[in-house]
């Protein structure tokens, strides 16, 4: 396995960190990971260790305000600050491996970023896998909270609004401990601007999901308490893709690739990828 890393600059001058893992021989396909809120691309070693020995190249970048990339933590000015660098990285991958298929894999907020990306650039991808996609506003979030967040986004955009409950990411306590002790993971409150931009993106995905025609695989743990599990069902129902699959894993938490039952999830993803090569 060959590991490499680098950085590129956004038009606004922010340095975006990326890394990739390659098999010893030419990859049969490329897997582009889009990580979730407050985390980073280095947390996907289970995917790397599973897919690289099977001939896939795995790519990941740290979103602006995340991991080793520049920016105020968990903050951005516009949602395009996520999707723009993703397009730049995708273009780099195509240049490194011309003609090789690229599959997008987005987790949680990365699923939201990935869904927006599909609305704009799906024609160049081979398919997309969404794990616990954060594409639906939870029914437990009150209209008052939403209104306060939108107000703060305008007047105090960097104000902390809410924090994630790390104990709900996985049933595996070692995963939770590693998350909490990871210096590249942000455990503070999410900024009002990011929360408002995510809300706007969720509304766009809900309204425009029918435009998604690309083959998609949706993975969702039934016991997920970090995002609304109904988001995966919504995306499955609304997407017009004739080739779409929804897998709900009974009792699994938010990070299905980091659960004790992850081997079955990884096998399911592999089977789907192989069927779409």
Wavefront OBJ file of the C-alpha trace (Angstrom):
o trace
v 0.000 0.000 0.000
v 1.312 3.435 -0.971
v 0.266 6.500 1.022
v 0.728 10.081 -0.184
v -0.525 13.484 0.924
v -0.535 17.058 -0.296
v -2.335 20.382 -0.358
v -3.954 22.655 -2.892
v -5.264 26.197 -2.550
v -8.832 27.383 -2.995
v -9.526 30.556 -4.998
v -9.795 32.340 -1.617
v -6.279 31.213 -0.666
v -7.159 28.487 1.890
v -4.911 25.412 1.895
v -6.889 22.178 1.630
v -5.197 19.005 2.847
v -5.678 15.713 1.014
v -4.304 12.197 1.209
v -4.656 8.983 -0.730
v -3.821 5.315 -0.482
v -2.898 3.298 -3.572
v -2.516 -0.412 -4.255
v 0.895 -1.530 -5.525
v -0.503 -2.050 -9.020
v -2.793 0.194 -11.077
v -6.169 0.599 -9.297
v -9.291 -0.812 -10.889
v -11.341 2.108 -9.544
v -11.098 5.150 -7.287
v -13.064 5.668 -4.095
v -13.426 9.332 -3.081
v -14.340 9.697 0.601
v -16.208 12.793 1.782
v -15.968 12.913 5.575
v -18.511 14.156 8.085
v -18.908 17.086 10.448
v -16.042 17.921 12.855
v -13.893 14.941 11.784
v -11.296 14.365 9.037
v -10.193 12.058 6.234
v -7.835 10.060 8.473
v -10.714 8.395 10.328
v -11.520 6.034 7.455
v -8.772 3.459 7.974
v -11.304 0.611 8.031
v -12.296 1.495 4.469
v -8.669 1.948 3.430
v -7.538 -1.376 4.908
v -10.447 -3.200 3.293
v -10.526 -1.717 -0.203
v -6.900 -0.968 -1.094
v -5.829 -4.652 -0.881
v -8.798 -5.379 -3.152
v -7.452 -3.114 -5.869
v -9.131 0.198 -5.142
v -7.399 3.548 -4.635
v -8.900 5.521 -1.748
v -8.865 9.322 -1.652
v -9.869 11.775 1.049
v -9.616 15.483 1.702
v -10.174 17.526 4.860
v -12.937 20.076 4.375
v -12.198 23.716 5.068
v -12.286 24.291 8.838
v -11.603 20.591 9.461
v -8.606 18.345 10.132
v -5.370 19.579 8.574
v -7.023 22.098 6.254
v -7.080 25.849 6.832
v -10.015 27.765 8.224
v -11.844 28.513 11.448
v -12.953 25.200 12.931
v -16.358 23.942 11.715
v -17.036 27.253 9.968
v -17.494 28.310 6.372
v -18.960 31.274 4.546
v -20.920 29.369 1.898
v -21.684 25.695 1.293
v -19.746 26.045 -1.967
v -16.627 26.184 0.229
v -17.184 22.428 0.665
v -18.192 21.432 -2.853
v -15.670 23.648 -4.672
v -12.565 21.937 -3.210
v -14.227 18.557 -3.734
v -14.506 19.331 -7.458
v -10.851 20.446 -7.534
v -9.776 17.202 -5.881
v -11.950 15.133 -8.220
v -10.258 16.796 -11.198
v -6.833 15.949 -9.735
v -7.856 12.307 -9.346
v -9.035 12.141 -12.940
v -5.699 13.589 -14.041
v -3.762 11.011 -12.036
v -5.857 8.085 -13.301
v -7.462 9.035 -16.631
v -10.265 6.744 -17.655
v -10.569 5.039 -14.267
v -14.053 5.114 -12.690
v -14.572 7.261 -9.596
v -17.126 6.401 -6.918
v -18.029 8.984 -4.294
v -18.545 7.847 -0.694
v -20.056 10.458 1.610
v -20.684 9.960 5.322
v -23.099 12.045 7.429
v -22.467 15.708 6.530
v -20.284 14.243 3.788
v -23.455 12.628 2.457
v -25.064 16.056 2.336
v -22.009 17.501 0.582
v -22.023 14.526 -1.773
v -25.723 14.925 -2.591
v -25.204 18.594 -3.459
v -22.180 17.568 -5.522
v -24.295 15.082 -7.462
v -26.822 17.787 -8.279
v -23.999 19.702 -9.970
v -21.485 17.112 -11.230
v -22.985 13.609 -11.271
v -22.228 13.060 -14.961
v -18.536 12.349 -14.305
v -19.010 9.859 -11.468
v -19.589 6.127 -11.783
v -21.789 5.913 -8.684
v -22.230 7.147 -5.117
v -22.412 5.530 -1.693
v -24.019 7.502 1.135
v -23.549 6.408 4.747
v -25.993 7.964 7.244
v -26.517 10.976 4.970
v -27.422 14.152 6.873
v -29.938 15.267 4.266
v -33.034 15.740 6.415
v -33.742 18.148 9.263
v -34.558 16.035 12.302
v -38.103 16.304 13.619
v -36.576 16.785 17.087
v -35.078 20.155 16.070
v -37.625 22.808 16.941
v -38.531 25.700 14.609
v -37.330 28.044 17.363
v -33.850 26.508 17.309
v -33.761 26.804 13.524
v -34.845 30.452 13.665
v -32.227 31.280 16.303
v -29.536 29.581 14.232
v -30.481 31.521 11.113
v -30.491 34.781 13.060
v -27.079 34.081 14.593
v -25.715 33.097 11.182
v -26.315 36.656 10.067
v -25.181 38.608 13.119
v -22.779 36.231 14.923
v -21.829 33.625 12.300
v -18.993 32.095 14.337
v -21.067 31.706 17.501
v -21.263 28.131 18.812
v -24.721 26.672 18.434
v -24.661 22.966 19.315
v -22.227 20.110 19.926
v -22.297 16.495 18.761
v -22.753 13.672 21.265
v -19.675 11.562 20.575
v -21.004 8.592 22.562
v -23.564 7.951 19.821
v -21.155 7.496 16.905
v -20.546 3.783 17.549
v -21.359 0.978 19.972
v -17.621 0.225 20.037
v -16.261 2.161 23.038
v -12.728 2.131 21.624
v -14.014 4.050 18.585
v -15.595 6.658 20.855
v -12.409 6.987 22.921
v -10.251 7.358 19.809
v -12.635 10.023 18.500
v -12.515 12.010 21.742
v -8.713 11.765 21.952
v -8.070 12.606 18.306
v -6.456 16.098 18.133
v -7.806 16.552 14.593
v -11.405 15.985 15.678
v -13.251 19.119 16.803
v -15.405 18.489 19.871
v -16.695 22.036 20.445
v -19.937 23.571 19.244
v -20.810 23.879 15.581
v -20.887 27.458 14.333
v -24.179 29.143 13.520
v -23.155 29.822 9.924
v -22.284 26.198 9.207
v -25.543 25.031 10.796
v -27.522 27.499 8.677
v -25.677 26.499 5.486
v -26.323 22.825 6.223
v -30.019 23.555 6.736
v -30.191 25.363 3.409
v -28.377 22.482 1.686
v -30.793 19.947 3.237
v -33.731 21.920 1.903
v -32.144 21.995 -1.548
v -31.540 18.250 -1.573
v -35.128 17.571 -0.481
v -36.448 19.821 -3.242
v -34.132 18.644 -6.031
v -33.353 14.996 -5.198
v -35.341 13.839 -8.223
v -32.506 15.194 -10.376
v -30.174 12.478 -9.044
v -29.938 9.839 -11.779
v -26.624 8.248 -10.796
v -26.555 4.730 -9.305
v -26.619 5.159 -5.507
v -26.208 2.908 -2.482
v -27.634 4.202 0.802
v -26.470 2.754 4.140
v -28.214 3.562 7.416
v -28.054 2.300 10.985
v -31.516 1.998 12.496
v -30.276 3.140 15.937
v -28.584 6.310 14.607
v -29.197 9.186 17.039
v -26.912 11.785 15.455
v -28.872 12.342 12.257
v -32.448 11.620 11.222
v -32.387 8.041 9.820
v -35.347 9.061 7.679
v -32.971 11.053 5.481
v -31.702 7.930 3.730
v -35.281 6.789 3.100
v -36.203 10.230 1.767
v -33.258 10.274 -0.613
v -34.060 6.741 -1.758
v -37.678 7.628 -2.494
v -37.040 10.980 -4.180
v -33.997 10.157 -6.339
v -35.020 9.320 -9.900
v -32.074 6.941 -10.351
v -33.400 3.650 -11.751
v -30.483 1.930 -9.995
v -30.755 2.668 -6.277
v -30.395 0.530 -3.168
v -31.184 1.218 0.494
v -29.712 -0.972 3.239
v -30.859 -0.381 6.819
v -28.781 -2.165 9.467
v -30.785 -3.084 12.532
v -29.332 -1.722 15.766
v -26.296 -0.024 14.233
v -25.306 3.474 15.294
v -24.140 6.418 13.178
v -20.765 5.237 11.872
v -21.623 1.932 10.229
v -18.009 1.467 9.053
v -16.834 1.676 12.688
v -19.391 -0.638 14.260
v -18.575 -4.156 15.510
v -20.652 -5.426 12.555
v -18.648 -3.407 10.020
v -17.369 -6.463 8.122
v -20.849 -7.116 6.725
v -21.274 -3.447 5.792
v -17.934 -3.408 3.989
v -18.818 -6.602 2.126
v -22.104 -5.046 1.033
v -20.302 -1.977 -0.307
v -17.735 -4.144 -2.087
v -20.459 -6.221 -3.748
v -22.226 -3.073 -4.926
v -19.009 -1.518 -6.269
v -18.018 -4.688 -8.097
v -21.451 -4.848 -9.706
v -21.021 -1.301 -11.013
v -17.495 -1.485 -12.404
l 1 2 3 4 5 6 7 8 9 10 11 12 13 14 15 16 17 18 19 20 21 22 23 24 25 26 27 28 29 30 31 32 33 34 35 36 37 38 39 40 41 42 43 44 45 46 47 48 49 50 51 52 53 54 55 56 57 58 59 60 61 62 63 64 65 66 67 68 69 70 71 72 73 74 75 76 77 78 79 80 81 82 83 84 85 86 87 88 89 90 91 92 93 94 95 96 97 98 99 100 101 102 103 104 105 106 107 108 109 110 111 112 113 114 115 116 117 118 119 120 121 122 123 124 125 126 127 128 129 130 131 132 133 134 135 136 137 138 139 140 141 142 143 144 145 146 147 148 149 150 151 152 153 154 155 156 157 158 159 160 161 162 163 164 165 166 167 168 169 170 171 172 173 174 175 176 177 178 179 180 181 182 183 184 185 186 187 188 189 190 191 192 193 194 195 196 197 198 199 200 201 202 203 204 205 206 207 208 209 210 211 212 213 214 215 216 217 218 219 220 221 222 223 224 225 226 227 228 229 230 231 232 233 234 235 236 237 238 239 240 241 242 243 244 245 246 247 248 249 250 251 252 253 254 255 256 257 258 259 260 261 262 263 264 265 266 267 268 269 270 271 272 273 274 275 276 277
